[in-house]
Amino acid sequence: MELSEVNISLFRLVNDLGKDYTYLNPVFSFIAEYMVLLLALGVLVIWFTRDKNNRLMILSATITFICAFIIGKISGQFHSNYQPFVELSDVNKLIDKEKDNSFPSDHTILFFSYCISFWLFKRGWSILWIMLAILVGISRIWVGVHYPFDVIAGILISFATATFVYFTVPKLSVTRKMLMIYEKCEDILFQPFKKSKGNKTKNY
């Protein structure tokens, strides 16, 4: 069996589940389109814990995503394919998507860049984010906008990039300096609020 046939067979295996279990379609449609909002919220919450290690992790994860996204776009120049709903018939297409190159999956790169970084930094809750990232990858196949190999390529690019960033970026002195400069600016920005809160406390 050719590689493309394996890709199509795996796609059909997942995508056809939406035809058999239609009650799950809204769930996977939501995950495919809007789970990115939960990731963004999670990143903001972790950042504003103001823990230095957490901020180093988020910074590393963001660098990972930027690098992985660029690598993904370069990879797309060497190999490209349209979305399954464009190339195949009888696809269970659940979300609107314009016709373009679907290799590799940008959503997968986004989620796995952050979630693998969380795991590398040994956060106890990282396994939950990894599971969520896997669900996002599956959902992109379920709704008909990506092939399994689009998703797998996104995972591999994210994993390789996250590993490289994890072992290099936190050790760079410029990384620590960037965080120190940011935190000084943040302290200056929030100083009026701190004073206002302190005055209210004294009034009581």
C-alpha positions as CSV (number, residue, x, y, z in Angstrom):
1,M,0.0,0.0,0.0
2,E,1.4,3.4,-1.0
3,L,2.0,6.1,1.6
4,S,-0.8,8.3,0.2
5,E,-3.2,5.3,0.5
6,V,-2.3,4.8,4.1
7,N,-2.9,8.5,4.7
8,I,-6.3,8.4,3.1
9,S,-7.2,5.1,4.8
10,L,-6.3,6.6,8.2
11,F,-8.3,9.8,7.4
12,R,-11.4,7.7,6.5
13,L,-11.0,5.7,9.7
14,V,-11.3,8.9,11.8
15,N,-13.5,11.1,9.6
16,D,-16.1,8.4,9.1
17,L,-16.7,8.2,12.8
18,G,-18.5,11.5,12.5
19,K,-21.0,9.8,10.3
20,D,-21.6,7.0,12.7
21,Y,-21.5,9.1,15.9
22,T,-23.2,12.3,14.8
23,Y,-23.8,13.4,18.4
24,L,-20.1,13.9,18.8
25,N,-19.8,16.2,15.8
26,P,-20.6,19.4,17.7
27,V,-18.0,18.5,20.4
28,F,-15.2,17.9,17.8
29,S,-16.2,20.9,15.8
30,F,-15.9,23.1,19.0
31,I,-12.5,21.5,19.8
32,A,-11.2,22.0,16.3
33,E,-12.1,25.7,16.1
34,Y,-12.3,27.2,19.6
35,M,-10.0,25.2,21.9
36,V,-7.3,27.6,20.9
37,L,-9.1,30.2,23.1
38,L,-8.6,27.9,26.1
39,L,-4.9,27.6,25.3
40,A,-4.6,31.4,25.1
41,L,-6.3,31.8,28.4
42,G,-4.1,29.1,30.0
43,V,-1.0,30.8,28.7
44,L,-2.1,34.2,30.1
45,V,-3.0,32.7,33.5
46,I,0.3,30.9,33.8
47,W,2.2,34.0,32.7
48,F,0.5,36.2,35.3
49,T,1.3,33.9,38.2
50,R,4.4,36.0,38.0
51,D,6.5,32.9,38.8
52,K,9.9,33.2,37.1
53,N,10.1,29.6,36.0
54,N,6.6,29.7,34.6
55,R,7.5,32.8,32.6
56,L,10.6,31.2,31.3
57,M,8.5,28.2,30.2
58,I,5.9,30.4,28.4
59,L,8.7,32.4,26.7
60,S,10.3,29.1,25.6
61,A,7.0,27.8,24.4
62,T,6.3,30.9,22.4
63,I,9.7,30.8,20.8
64,T,9.1,27.2,20.0
65,F,5.8,28.0,18.3
66,I,7.3,30.8,16.2
67,C,10.2,28.6,15.1
68,A,8.0,25.6,14.5
69,F,5.5,27.7,12.5
70,I,8.2,29.0,10.3
71,I,9.6,25.4,9.8
72,G,6.1,24.3,9.0
73,K,5.7,26.9,6.3
74,I,9.1,26.0,4.8
75,S,8.1,22.3,4.9
76,G,4.9,23.2,3.0
77,Q,7.0,24.5,0.1
78,F,8.6,21.1,-0.3
79,H,5.4,19.0,0.1
80,S,1.8,20.3,-0.2
81,N,-1.7,18.9,-0.4
82,Y,-5.1,20.4,-0.3
83,Q,-7.5,19.6,2.5
84,P,-9.3,16.2,2.4
85,F,-12.6,17.9,1.6
86,V,-11.1,19.3,-1.6
87,E,-9.4,16.1,-2.8
88,L,-11.8,13.4,-1.6
89,S,-15.5,12.7,-2.1
90,D,-18.0,12.1,0.7
91,V,-15.9,13.8,3.4
92,N,-17.7,14.6,6.7
93,K,-16.8,18.4,6.5
94,L,-18.0,20.1,9.6
95,I,-16.4,23.6,9.6
96,D,-15.8,26.3,7.0
97,K,-12.3,26.4,5.5
98,E,-10.9,27.9,2.4
99,K,-9.0,25.8,-0.1
100,D,-5.3,25.9,0.6
101,N,-2.3,23.8,1.6
102,S,-3.1,21.8,4.7
103,F,0.5,20.4,5.2
104,P,1.5,20.5,8.0
105,S,-1.4,21.3,10.4
106,D,-0.9,24.8,11.9
107,H,-3.3,24.1,14.8
108,T,-1.3,21.0,15.7
109,I,1.9,23.0,15.6
110,L,0.4,25.7,17.9
111,F,-0.9,23.3,20.5
112,F,2.0,20.8,20.6
113,S,4.5,23.7,20.7
114,Y,3.1,24.8,24.0
115,C,2.0,21.5,25.4
116,I,5.3,19.7,24.8
117,S,7.1,22.7,26.3
118,F,4.9,22.4,29.4
119,W,5.8,18.7,29.5
120,L,9.6,19.3,29.1
121,F,9.5,21.8,31.9
122,K,8.0,19.0,34.1
123,R,4.8,20.6,35.0
124,G,2.5,18.1,36.8
125,W,-0.5,19.1,34.8
126,S,1.2,19.0,31.5
127,I,-0.2,15.5,30.7
128,L,-3.7,17.1,30.6
129,W,-2.5,19.7,28.0
130,I,-0.9,16.9,26.0
131,M,-4.2,15.0,26.0
132,L,-5.9,18.2,24.9
133,A,-3.4,18.7,22.1
134,I,-4.0,15.1,20.9
135,L,-7.8,15.8,20.9
136,V,-7.2,18.9,18.8
137,G,-5.1,16.9,16.3
138,I,-7.8,14.2,16.0
139,S,-10.6,16.9,15.8
140,R,-8.9,18.4,12.7
141,I,-9.2,15.1,11.0
142,W,-12.7,14.4,12.3
143,V,-14.0,17.7,10.8
144,G,-12.4,17.0,7.5
145,V,-9.8,19.7,7.2
146,H,-6.6,17.7,7.7
147,Y,-5.1,14.4,6.8
148,P,-3.4,12.3,9.6
149,F,0.0,12.9,8.1
150,D,-0.6,16.7,8.3
151,V,-1.2,16.3,12.0
152,I,1.7,13.9,12.5
153,A,4.1,16.2,10.7
154,G,2.9,19.1,13.0
155,I,3.6,17.0,16.0
156,L,7.1,16.0,14.9
157,I,8.1,19.5,14.0
158,S,6.8,20.8,17.3
159,F,8.5,18.1,19.3
160,A,11.9,18.6,17.6
161,T,11.7,22.4,18.0
162,A,10.4,22.3,21.6
163,T,13.3,19.9,22.6
164,F,15.9,22.2,20.9
165,V,14.5,25.3,22.5
166,Y,14.2,23.7,25.9
167,F,17.9,22.8,26.0
168,T,19.1,26.1,24.6
169,V,16.9,29.1,25.3
170,P,16.6,28.9,29.1
171,K,20.5,28.7,29.4
172,L,21.0,31.9,27.4
173,S,21.8,35.0,29.5
174,V,19.9,37.1,27.0
175,T,16.7,35.2,27.9
176,R,17.0,36.0,31.6
177,K,17.8,39.7,30.8
178,M,14.7,39.9,28.6
179,L,12.6,38.6,31.4
180,M,14.2,41.0,33.9
181,I,13.6,44.0,31.6
182,Y,10.0,43.0,31.0
183,E,9.3,42.5,34.8
184,K,10.8,46.0,35.5
185,C,8.5,47.5,32.9
186,E,5.6,45.5,34.4
187,D,6.3,46.8,37.9
188,I,6.4,50.3,36.6
189,L,3.1,49.8,34.7
190,F,1.3,48.3,37.7
191,Q,2.8,50.5,40.4
192,P,-0.2,53.0,40.4
193,F,-2.6,50.1,41.0
194,K,-0.4,48.8,43.9
195,K,-0.4,52.2,45.5
196,S,-4.2,52.5,45.1
197,K,-4.7,49.2,46.7
198,G,-2.3,50.0,49.5
199,N,-4.2,53.3,50.2
200,K,-7.5,51.4,50.4
201,T,-6.1,49.0,52.8
202,K,-4.9,51.8,55.1
203,N,-8.3,53.4,55.1
204,Y,-9.7,50.3,56.7
